[in-house]
Amino acid sequence: MKTRLFAFAALGIALTACTNDNEMTDNGPVAAVINAEISDAVATRASGTTWADKDEIGVSENRYGYTNVRYRRANGKFEPAGSIIFFEDDASTTFSAYYPYDSNGGTLTATTDATAQKNQPKIDFLYATGATASTHNPEVNFTNGTKAGGKDCSFHHCMSQITLTFEAGSGVDFSTIQPESYTLSELVLTGSFDTTTGIAKTDENTQTADLEMPTSSTLTSSVILFPQEVQSIGLAVKFNGNEYNAMLTVPEGALKAGNNYTYTYTVTVRNEDLSIGSAEITDWNPVIGGGVSAEL
């Protein structure tokens, strides 16, 4: 990387607009201060808005040709983890950034199989763009400024998410016996993420596969998947030594980037069948869902 007078300073979380009006008037090198937030309010960073220590992002700008500059989260802020560069002149330049950082950048390949789901932050691809800064406005704000009439330059989820919640109904006592696991079928589990555009997509001509996941003590489980066209998804639930099958209807026939498709089930035992209640979709982005049923 060539040496220029353009430096990134510590990166901290701030809920500010995409530009900053605090001008710097001295004639010395001016360090950029980068602020960042993740859009869509959900509980954890792997599925929402909270950064974790040691998270790393790659920052690029389009005027001086710098790409994939690494920043690492520590002590409540992001700090440079490599080269220090400074503003070269007074002209404004535009920034973009992605998560998680990769030393090569470019197009990253990944799988969303059961092993990858154990470390979801590594497949929760995020992208931000549109933030501008200059010597006189040195804050680079990857934040949502729409409430103040500005732009949304915050990090957005580039993947899709499915969340399943099991609720005990008539004839079922989850304090005694809980669902053991579930399998989602006919999904494309491999794909790529372009760190320069923020586009995540499945591999072309890849066969679909099954994704088997354990349930947790909270009876809620989430998976992160590549956006893909799919009308319905097969669901098999193992409960009390039996396997129950259902079909999840996907609204608009596709798992879309930034959407969390949340299906809540009320499990009721009636003779030899297992009834599963209606489905709805919540944040990341809310979408209207449909109903689901299952039989033994």
TORKOL-4160 file (C-alpha; in steps of 0.2 Angstrom, whole numbers, padded with zeros to 4 digits, m for minus):
296
<pt num="1" X="0000" Y="0000" Z="0000"/>
<pt num="2" X="0007" Y="0017" Z="m0005"/>
<pt num="3" X="0010" Y="0030" Z="0008"/>
<pt num="4" X="m0001" Y="0045" Z="0008"/>
<pt num="5" X="m0006" Y="0059" Z="0020"/>
<pt num="6" X="m0023" Y="0051" Z="0024"/>
<pt num="7" X="m0025" Y="0043" Z="0041"/>
<pt num="8" X="m0039" Y="0034" Z="0050"/>
<pt num="9" X="m0040" Y="0037" Z="0069"/>
<pt num="10" X="m0049" Y="0027" Z="0082"/>
<pt num="11" X="m0066" Y="0020" Z="0076"/>
<pt num="12" X="m0080" Y="0022" Z="0089"/>
<pt num="13" X="m0099" Y="0019" Z="0089"/>
<pt num="14" X="m0109" Y="0035" Z="0086"/>
<pt num="15" X="m0127" Y="0038" Z="0081"/>
<pt num="16" X="m0123" Y="0053" Z="0070"/>
<pt num="17" X="m0126" Y="0058" Z="0052"/>
<pt num="18" X="m0116" Y="0053" Z="0036"/>
<pt num="19" X="m0105" Y="0069" Z="0037"/>
<pt num="20" X="m0099" Y="0080" Z="0051"/>
<pt num="21" X="m0099" Y="0099" Z="0053"/>
<pt num="22" X="m0085" Y="0101" Z="0065"/>
<pt num="23" X="m0072" Y="0108" Z="0054"/>
<pt num="24" X="m0053" Y="0107" Z="0057"/>
<pt num="25" X="m0044" Y="0123" Z="0052"/>
<pt num="26" X="m0025" Y="0119" Z="0056"/>
<pt num="27" X="m0013" Y="0116" Z="0042"/>
<pt num="28" X="m0006" Y="0100" Z="0048"/>
<pt num="29" X="m0011" Y="0082" Z="0044"/>
<pt num="30" X="m0029" Y="0079" Z="0048"/>
<pt num="31" X="m0034" Y="0061" Z="0054"/>
<pt num="32" X="m0051" Y="0054" Z="0050"/>
<pt num="33" X="m0062" Y="0048" Z="0064"/>
<pt num="34" X="m0073" Y="0034" Z="0058"/>
<pt num="35" X="m0090" Y="0031" Z="0067"/>
<pt num="36" X="m0101" Y="0015" Z="0064"/>
<pt num="37" X="m0117" Y="0008" Z="0068"/>
<pt num="38" X="m0127" Y="m0008" Z="0061"/>
<pt num="39" X="m0145" Y="m0005" Z="0055"/>
<pt num="40" X="m0160" Y="m0015" Z="0061"/>
<pt num="41" X="m0162" Y="m0017" Z="0080"/>
<pt num="42" X="m0160" Y="m0035" Z="0085"/>
<pt num="43" X="m0152" Y="m0042" Z="0101"/>
<pt num="44" X="m0134" Y="m0047" Z="0095"/>
<pt num="45" X="m0122" Y="m0042" Z="0082"/>
<pt num="46" X="m0122" Y="m0058" Z="0073"/>
<pt num="47" X="m0140" Y="m0054" Z="0070"/>
<pt num="48" X="m0142" Y="m0036" Z="0074"/>
<pt num="49" X="m0133" Y="m0020" Z="0080"/>
<pt num="50" X="m0120" Y="m0024" Z="0093"/>
<pt num="51" X="m0102" Y="m0024" Z="0089"/>
<pt num="52" X="m0091" Y="m0036" Z="0099"/>
<pt num="53" X="m0072" Y="m0034" Z="0104"/>
<pt num="54" X="m0060" Y="m0040" Z="0091"/>
<pt num="55" X="m0073" Y="m0038" Z="0077"/>
<pt num="56" X="m0063" Y="m0032" Z="0062"/>
<pt num="57" X="m0069" Y="m0022" Z="0047"/>
<pt num="58" X="m0061" Y="m0017" Z="0030"/>
<pt num="59" X="m0063" Y="0001" Z="0025"/>
<pt num="60" X="m0060" Y="0008" Z="0007"/>
<pt num="61" X="m0062" Y="0026" Z="m0001"/>
<pt num="62" X="m0063" Y="0030" Z="m0019"/>
<pt num="63" X="m0052" Y="0046" Z="m0021"/>
<pt num="64" X="m0035" Y="0041" Z="m0017"/>
<pt num="65" X="m0036" Y="0022" Z="m0021"/>
<pt num="66" X="m0035" Y="0015" Z="m0003"/>
<pt num="67" X="m0044" Y="m0002" Z="m0001"/>
<pt num="68" X="m0047" Y="m0014" Z="0013"/>
<pt num="69" X="m0039" Y="m0005" Z="0027"/>
<pt num="70" X="m0041" Y="m0015" Z="0043"/>
<pt num="71" X="m0049" Y="m0009" Z="0059"/>
<pt num="72" X="m0051" Y="m0019" Z="0075"/>
<pt num="73" X="m0064" Y="m0017" Z="0089"/>
<pt num="74" X="m0056" Y="m0014" Z="0106"/>
<pt num="75" X="m0061" Y="m0005" Z="0122"/>
<pt num="76" X="m0078" Y="0001" Z="0115"/>
<pt num="77" X="m0071" Y="0008" Z="0098"/>
<pt num="78" X="m0063" Y="0003" Z="0082"/>
<pt num="79" X="m0044" Y="0007" Z="0080"/>
<pt num="80" X="m0032" Y="0005" Z="0065"/>
<pt num="81" X="m0025" Y="m0012" Z="0065"/>
<pt num="82" X="m0012" Y="m0009" Z="0051"/>
<pt num="83" X="m0006" Y="0006" Z="0040"/>
<pt num="84" X="m0009" Y="0024" Z="0046"/>
<pt num="85" X="m0014" Y="0036" Z="0032"/>
<pt num="86" X="m0019" Y="0055" Z="0032"/>
<pt num="87" X="m0030" Y="0066" Z="0022"/>
<pt num="88" X="m0020" Y="0072" Z="0007"/>
<pt num="89" X="m0031" Y="0088" Z="0002"/>
<pt num="90" X="m0047" Y="0097" Z="0006"/>
<pt num="91" X="m0057" Y="0087" Z="m0007"/>
<pt num="92" X="m0071" Y="0076" Z="m0001"/>
<pt num="93" X="m0070" Y="0057" Z="m0003"/>
<pt num="94" X="m0082" Y="0043" Z="m0001"/>
<pt num="95" X="m0080" Y="0028" Z="0010"/>
<pt num="96" X="m0087" Y="0010" Z="0010"/>
<pt num="97" X="m0083" Y="m0004" Z="0023"/>
<pt num="98" X="m0088" Y="m0022" Z="0025"/>
<pt num="99" X="m0088" Y="m0035" Z="0039"/>
<pt num="100" X="m0080" Y="m0047" Z="0043"/>
<pt num="101" X="m0062" Y="m0042" Z="0037"/>
<pt num="102" X="m0052" Y="m0053" Z="0026"/>
<pt num="103" X="m0034" Y="m0049" Z="0021"/>
<pt num="104" X="m0037" Y="m0052" Z="0003"/>
<pt num="105" X="m0054" Y="m0043" Z="0001"/>
<pt num="106" X="m0063" Y="m0044" Z="m0015"/>
<pt num="107" X="m0075" Y="m0059" Z="m0017"/>
<pt num="108" X="m0076" Y="m0071" Z="m0002"/>
<pt num="109" X="m0083" Y="m0088" Z="m0003"/>
<pt num="110" X="m0092" Y="m0096" Z="0011"/>
<pt num="111" X="m0103" Y="m0110" Z="0017"/>
<pt num="112" X="m0118" Y="m0109" Z="0028"/>
<pt num="113" X="m0118" Y="m0127" Z="0034"/>
<pt num="114" X="m0120" Y="m0133" Z="0052"/>
<pt num="115" X="m0102" Y="m0131" Z="0056"/>
<pt num="116" X="m0102" Y="m0113" Z="0050"/>
<pt num="117" X="m0118" Y="m0109" Z="0060"/>
<pt num="118" X="m0108" Y="m0112" Z="0076"/>
<pt num="119" X="m0099" Y="m0096" Z="0072"/>
<pt num="120" X="m0112" Y="m0085" Z="0064"/>
<pt num="121" X="m0103" Y="m0069" Z="0065"/>
<pt num="122" X="m0091" Y="m0075" Z="0052"/>
<pt num="123" X="m0105" Y="m0078" Z="0040"/>
<pt num="124" X="m0115" Y="m0062" Z="0045"/>
<pt num="125" X="m0109" Y="m0052" Z="0030"/>
<pt num="126" X="m0111" Y="m0033" Z="0033"/>
<pt num="127" X="m0109" Y="m0018" Z="0021"/>
<pt num="128" X="m0109" Y="0001" Z="0022"/>
<pt num="129" X="m0107" Y="0014" Z="0009"/>
<pt num="130" X="m0110" Y="0032" Z="0005"/>
<pt num="131" X="m0101" Y="0040" Z="0020"/>
<pt num="132" X="m0091" Y="0056" Z="0015"/>
<pt num="133" X="m0077" Y="0066" Z="0024"/>
<pt num="134" X="m0063" Y="0079" Z="0020"/>
<pt num="135" X="m0050" Y="0088" Z="0029"/>
<pt num="136" X="m0063" Y="0101" Z="0036"/>
<pt num="137" X="m0076" Y="0087" Z="0040"/>
<pt num="138" X="m0065" Y="0073" Z="0045"/>
<pt num="139" X="m0078" Y="0061" Z="0053"/>
<pt num="140" X="m0082" Y="0046" Z="0042"/>
<pt num="141" X="m0099" Y="0041" Z="0049"/>
<pt num="142" X="m0105" Y="0024" Z="0044"/>
<pt num="143" X="m0122" Y="0028" Z="0053"/>
<pt num="144" X="m0140" Y="0032" Z="0049"/>
<pt num="145" X="m0144" Y="0050" Z="0047"/>
<pt num="146" X="m0161" Y="0049" Z="0040"/>
<pt num="147" X="m0170" Y="0055" Z="0055"/>
<pt num="148" X="m0160" Y="0071" Z="0053"/>
<pt num="149" X="m0164" Y="0072" Z="0034"/>
<pt num="150" X="m0147" Y="0064" Z="0029"/>
<pt num="151" X="m0143" Y="0047" Z="0021"/>
<pt num="152" X="m0142" Y="0030" Z="0028"/>
<pt num="153" X="m0124" Y="0025" Z="0028"/>
<pt num="154" X="m0124" Y="0012" Z="0042"/>
<pt num="155" X="m0119" Y="m0006" Z="0040"/>
<pt num="156" X="m0133" Y="m0017" Z="0033"/>
<pt num="157" X="m0135" Y="m0036" Z="0034"/>
<pt num="158" X="m0131" Y="m0044" Z="0017"/>
<pt num="159" X="m0137" Y="m0061" Z="0021"/>
<pt num="160" X="m0154" Y="m0069" Z="0026"/>
<pt num="161" X="m0159" Y="m0076" Z="0042"/>
<pt num="162" X="m0172" Y="m0089" Z="0048"/>
<pt num="163" X="m0177" Y="m0090" Z="0066"/>
<pt num="164" X="m0188" Y="m0104" Z="0073"/>
<pt num="165" X="m0196" Y="m0103" Z="0090"/>
<pt num="166" X="m0205" Y="m0118" Z="0098"/>
<pt num="167" X="m0219" Y="m0116" Z="0110"/>
<pt num="168" X="m0228" Y="m0129" Z="0120"/>
<pt num="169" X="m0246" Y="m0131" Z="0118"/>
<pt num="170" X="m0260" Y="m0144" Z="0124"/>
<pt num="171" X="m0253" Y="m0161" Z="0128"/>
<pt num="172" X="m0234" Y="m0155" Z="0127"/>
<pt num="173" X="m0223" Y="m0151" Z="0142"/>
<pt num="174" X="m0206" Y="m0144" Z="0136"/>
<pt num="175" X="m0199" Y="m0144" Z="0154"/>
<pt num="176" X="m0199" Y="m0163" Z="0153"/>
<pt num="177" X="m0196" Y="m0166" Z="0134"/>
<pt num="178" X="m0190" Y="m0154" Z="0122"/>
<pt num="179" X="m0188" Y="m0155" Z="0103"/>
<pt num="180" X="m0171" Y="m0162" Z="0099"/>
<pt num="181" X="m0166" Y="m0155" Z="0083"/>
<pt num="182" X="m0173" Y="m0149" Z="0066"/>
<pt num="183" X="m0168" Y="m0150" Z="0048"/>
<pt num="184" X="m0171" Y="m0137" Z="0034"/>
<pt num="185" X="m0170" Y="m0145" Z="0017"/>
<pt num="186" X="m0168" Y="m0140" Z="m0001"/>
<pt num="187" X="m0157" Y="m0125" Z="0002"/>
<pt num="188" X="m0141" Y="m0119" Z="m0006"/>
<pt num="189" X="m0128" Y="m0118" Z="0007"/>
<pt num="190" X="m0113" Y="m0111" Z="m0002"/>
<pt num="191" X="m0110" Y="m0094" Z="m0010"/>
<pt num="192" X="m0100" Y="m0078" Z="m0011"/>
<pt num="193" X="m0099" Y="m0061" Z="m0004"/>
<pt num="194" X="m0092" Y="m0046" Z="m0014"/>
<pt num="195" X="m0083" Y="m0034" Z="m0002"/>
<pt num="196" X="m0083" Y="m0020" Z="m0014"/>
<pt num="197" X="m0102" Y="m0020" Z="m0018"/>
<pt num="198" X="m0110" Y="m0029" Z="m0003"/>
<pt num="199" X="m0119" Y="m0042" Z="m0013"/>
<pt num="200" X="m0120" Y="m0059" Z="m0006"/>
<pt num="201" X="m0127" Y="m0073" Z="m0018"/>
<pt num="202" X="m0127" Y="m0092" Z="m0019"/>
<pt num="203" X="m0116" Y="m0102" Z="m0031"/>
<pt num="204" X="m0123" Y="m0105" Z="m0048"/>
<pt num="205" X="m0128" Y="m0122" Z="m0053"/>
<pt num="206" X="m0125" Y="m0128" Z="m0035"/>
<pt num="207" X="m0136" Y="m0143" Z="m0029"/>
<pt num="208" X="m0147" Y="m0140" Z="m0014"/>
<pt num="209" X="m0143" Y="m0148" Z="0003"/>
<pt num="210" X="m0151" Y="m0151" Z="0020"/>
<pt num="211" X="m0146" Y="m0141" Z="0036"/>
<pt num="212" X="m0148" Y="m0150" Z="0052"/>
<pt num="213" X="m0147" Y="m0140" Z="0068"/>
<pt num="214" X="m0149" Y="m0143" Z="0086"/>
<pt num="215" X="m0162" Y="m0134" Z="0097"/>
<pt num="216" X="m0157" Y="m0124" Z="0112"/>
<pt num="217" X="m0164" Y="m0123" Z="0130"/>
<pt num="218" X="m0172" Y="m0107" Z="0125"/>
<pt num="219" X="m0182" Y="m0116" Z="0111"/>
<pt num="220" X="m0177" Y="m0103" Z="0098"/>
<pt num="221" X="m0164" Y="m0106" Z="0085"/>
<pt num="222" X="m0158" Y="m0095" Z="0070"/>
<pt num="223" X="m0148" Y="m0099" Z="0055"/>
<pt num="224" X="m0140" Y="m0087" Z="0043"/>
<pt num="225" X="m0141" Y="m0091" Z="0024"/>
<pt num="226" X="m0137" Y="m0084" Z="0007"/>
<pt num="227" X="m0151" Y="m0074" Z="m0001"/>
<pt num="228" X="m0159" Y="m0086" Z="m0014"/>
<pt num="229" X="m0175" Y="m0090" Z="m0023"/>
<pt num="230" X="m0186" Y="m0103" Z="m0014"/>
<pt num="231" X="m0204" Y="m0105" Z="m0014"/>
<pt num="232" X="m0205" Y="m0116" Z="0002"/>
<pt num="233" X="m0192" Y="m0125" Z="0013"/>
<pt num="234" X="m0195" Y="m0142" Z="0020"/>
<pt num="235" X="m0194" Y="m0144" Z="0039"/>
<pt num="236" X="m0192" Y="m0160" Z="0049"/>
<pt num="237" X="m0193" Y="m0159" Z="0068"/>
<pt num="238" X="m0187" Y="m0173" Z="0080"/>
<pt num="239" X="m0197" Y="m0173" Z="0095"/>
<pt num="240" X="m0200" Y="m0187" Z="0108"/>
<pt num="241" X="m0192" Y="m0200" Z="0097"/>
<pt num="242" X="m0202" Y="m0196" Z="0082"/>
<pt num="243" X="m0199" Y="m0185" Z="0066"/>
<pt num="244" X="m0213" Y="m0173" Z="0061"/>
<pt num="245" X="m0213" Y="m0164" Z="0044"/>
<pt num="246" X="m0219" Y="m0148" Z="0038"/>
<pt num="247" X="m0216" Y="m0135" Z="0024"/>
<pt num="248" X="m0211" Y="m0117" Z="0027"/>
<pt num="249" X="m0219" Y="m0105" Z="0015"/>
<pt num="250" X="m0207" Y="m0091" Z="0010"/>
<pt num="251" X="m0215" Y="m0074" Z="0006"/>
<pt num="252" X="m0212" Y="m0068" Z="m0011"/>
<pt num="253" X="m0203" Y="m0084" Z="m0016"/>
<pt num="254" X="m0186" Y="m0079" Z="m0010"/>
<pt num="255" X="m0175" Y="m0077" Z="0005"/>
<pt num="256" X="m0170" Y="m0059" Z="0003"/>
<pt num="257" X="m0155" Y="m0049" Z="0010"/>
<pt num="258" X="m0158" Y="m0041" Z="0027"/>
<pt num="259" X="m0174" Y="m0051" Z="0031"/>
<pt num="260" X="m0176" Y="m0062" Z="0046"/>
<pt num="261" X="m0189" Y="m0075" Z="0043"/>
<pt num="262" X="m0196" Y="m0079" Z="0060"/>
<pt num="263" X="m0208" Y="m0093" Z="0062"/>
<pt num="264" X="m0216" Y="m0096" Z="0079"/>
<pt num="265" X="m0224" Y="m0113" Z="0082"/>
<pt num="266" X="m0236" Y="m0119" Z="0095"/>
<pt num="267" X="m0233" Y="m0138" Z="0096"/>
<pt num="268" X="m0249" Y="m0147" Z="0102"/>
<pt num="269" X="m0251" Y="m0166" Z="0103"/>
<pt num="270" X="m0268" Y="m0173" Z="0097"/>
<pt num="271" X="m0268" Y="m0192" Z="0095"/>
<pt num="272" X="m0254" Y="m0195" Z="0083"/>
<pt num="273" X="m0252" Y="m0178" Z="0075"/>
<pt num="274" X="m0242" Y="m0162" Z="0079"/>
<pt num="275" X="m0250" Y="m0146" Z="0075"/>
<pt num="276" X="m0239" Y="m0131" Z="0071"/>
<pt num="277" X="m0246" Y="m0113" Z="0071"/>
<pt num="278" X="m0244" Y="m0098" Z="0060"/>
<pt num="279" X="m0228" Y="m0090" Z="0054"/>
<pt num="280" X="m0223" Y="m0072" Z="0054"/>
<pt num="281" X="m0208" Y="m0062" Z="0049"/>
<pt num="282" X="m0199" Y="m0050" Z="0060"/>
<pt num="283" X="m0183" Y="m0039" Z="0061"/>
<pt num="284" X="m0170" Y="m0038" Z="0052"/>
<pt num="285" X="m0183" Y="m0031" Z="0040"/>
<pt num="286" X="m0202" Y="m0036" Z="0043"/>
<pt num="287" X="m0211" Y="m0045" Z="0030"/>
<pt num="288" X="m0229" Y="m0053" Z="0031"/>
<pt num="289" X="m0228" Y="m0072" Z="0033"/>
<pt num="290" X="m0240" Y="m0087" Z="0030"/>
<pt num="291" X="m0246" Y="m0102" Z="0039"/>
<pt num="292" X="m0238" Y="m0119" Z="0042"/>
<pt num="293" X="m0245" Y="m0136" Z="0047"/>
<pt num="294" X="m0237" Y="m0153" Z="0050"/>
<pt num="295" X="m0242" Y="m0171" Z="0052"/>
<pt num="296" X="m0234" Y="m0186" Z="0059"/>
